[in-house]
């Protein structure tokens, strides 16, 4: 099972994705469901509400998302001359 960027999904990963309603979710993977292409990760959100399922191939690791965000911020600063 792999994330959107091709990295292997593992229990304990901190991920960012969207739930079945399209709402953003950040949380920790606590279980994988093999044999399913969708809703194949049980994720405990870092916000205090019920556990949700996400689709691994539509998620990225939190650290990877933060790296992209940092690169975008740096690029915007260079464009504005800061």
Order of alpha helices (4+ residues) and beta strands (2+ residues): beta-beta-beta-beta-beta-alpha
